[in-house]
Structures are given as C-alpha cells and as structure tokens.
Amino acid sequence: MSRTLKDYFVIGLKGIAMGAADVIPGVSGGTIAFITGIYEELIHSIKSINATNLKLLLTFKFKEFWQAVNGNFLLVLVSGIAFSFLSLAKVMLYLVANYPIQIWSFFFGLVLASVWYVMSQIEKFEWKQAVGFILAAVAAFFITQQSPAETPNELWFIFLCGAIAICVMILPAMSGGFILLLLGKYFYMMEALATLNFKVIGVFIAGAIIGIISFSNILSWLLARFRNVTLAVLGGFMLGSLNKIWPWKQTIETFIDRHGVERPLIEKNILPHTYEQLTGSSHLVSAIALFLLGVTIVFVIEFIANKLKTRK
C-alpha cells in the first residue's frame, strides 16, 4: 500500500490515541483502532510476523521482510503508542486521580458510541449474533466486578502479565489496563513507565510480543471466518465493560502505594445524587458535556472515514 508522509503522520496520531486510552484501566486502545479504521490492518500486520516471514529476516532479506509485515505501518503506529505510554502515563494518572468524573464521562461516551459503531459494521444480525452479543456483555460485566488480586513482582509474572494484557489491549472492548489492575500490576507498571525502569519494561514488552503474535492469528481467523459473530461478541464486551468506567463511584477500600499515596482498590458504582450526598458535588454538567464530546468524536471519525471511502 502506497502511503504519503501525511498518512503516516495520521497513523502516528492514532497510535498516540491508542496508547493514551490503554493507560487508563477501563478503556481499550483496540476501541480507538477500530473507530479510526486501522483495526483489521493492525491485526493482519501483526499476524504476518510468522515463521515464513521471519525466515526472510534470518536470511538477511530485510526489504522483503519489511514489506511482508507492513513494517512502515507497524513502526509508526507502535512508535505513537510507545510515545504515548512514556509521555502521557503521568498525565493520564494525574487526570484520573484529580478529575475522575470528567475523564470517565468522556470515555463512557466514547465507548458507548463505539458499541453502536461496531454493531453497525455487522452485515447481517441473526440469532447467533444476538446470543454472542448478550453472552459477551454478561461476561464483561462479571469480569469488571472482580477485585484486584495480590500478585508477585517477579519477572516471570511480569512477562505473563505482558502476554495477557496485550491480548486484551488489541480487543476493541476490554482494557489491558483493567486486566493489569485485576492482576495487581497496573500501578506497578505505571510506576515502571514513569521511572523508566527498563528492566521491568523490557520483560513486559517481551511477554507482549509473544502474546500479541499468537493472539493476532486467532483473531484474524475469527474475523475472516465468523466476522459478524465476532463483531457482535466484541460489541457485547464493550457494552459490558461500561460497568468499569461509570463516572460516579464510591471507594470501598484503598491501599497505600510505595510513595505513600492513597489509591482506590475496590469501588462501587453509585448515582450522581448519591455521589453529591457523599462529596458535596456531582460535577453533572461537566460530566454530561464530556460524555457528549466522547460520543461526538466517534461520529465525527465515522463521518470523515465515510467521506474518505467515497472519494476512493
């Protein structure tokens, strides 16, 4: 595929947006990839890193290997994601800590509109799609109800966390950050990114590489053979995951991190008026405004994408 410098700049921006979303435990970078129109290219590009193409690399046929794996696309996108992780980790953590209702409202609108967008891509909606959608929504809701676990900090477990989290990150539904939270490694990895702990980051990335190459083959096969059902399941997961990013929450249990900062560990969703009774403010106006902004962004992206398709 022939692309201009402008095209790659836009892909880099999409990578930055994916990384920013994945930093927050509850939002998926895969959702951003889907609504920005690069999801299937991403899956197929990752899938192409296989034994056949690796043989090209090992025989020093670098140009052929690079073209076979869509190297320019992957390099620019992953660079954008990495830049976002390294530069925005502190910013996103600050925003979630200090403006939680506004941030969660924005992403709630973004993900809710994305459910509609994913479901609109289904060519034929039958009972199989309906069953898949409902079961996935229930499963995602159940997962988001689970409490974080106490887990070891050994490198083997960090490797495993990388493999699991990356598989979830590329789904336009579940959040890799949330899975890390359930595995008890979200704040540990955010601290590693913020302090540039390259040993921990390197092991996590190694696990992520192994995990994503393996999982992309499965996902690519499902999209090729059972596209409508797969999209319905992804849409269901996205709907069920909204439970995690409901803006108004009451903290049930907290923990103190290694810097002495108190952080929420277990929370439950509450209504705005209940939150106002507990805190004195519900931030309802700003929450609605940012919710609508999130919804609007999805529709604007879809409108632009359709315009570009029409021109081709």
Secondary structure, DSSP 8 states (H G I E B T S, - for coil): ----HHHHHHHHHHHHHHHHHHHSTT--HHHHHHHTT-HHHHHHHHHT-SHHHHHHHHTT-HHHHHHHTTHHHHHHHHHHHHHHHHHHHHHHHHHHHHSHHHHHHHHHHHHHHHHHHHHHT-S---HHHHHHHHHHHHHHHHHHTS--------HHHHHHHHHHHHHHHTSSSS-HHHHHHHTT-HHHHHHHHHTT-HHHHHHHHHHHHHHHHHHHHHHHHHHHHSHHHHHHHHHHHHHHHTTTT-S-EEEEEEEE-TTS-EEEEEEEE--HHHHHHHHS---HHHHHHHHHHHHHHHHHHHHHHHHHHHH-
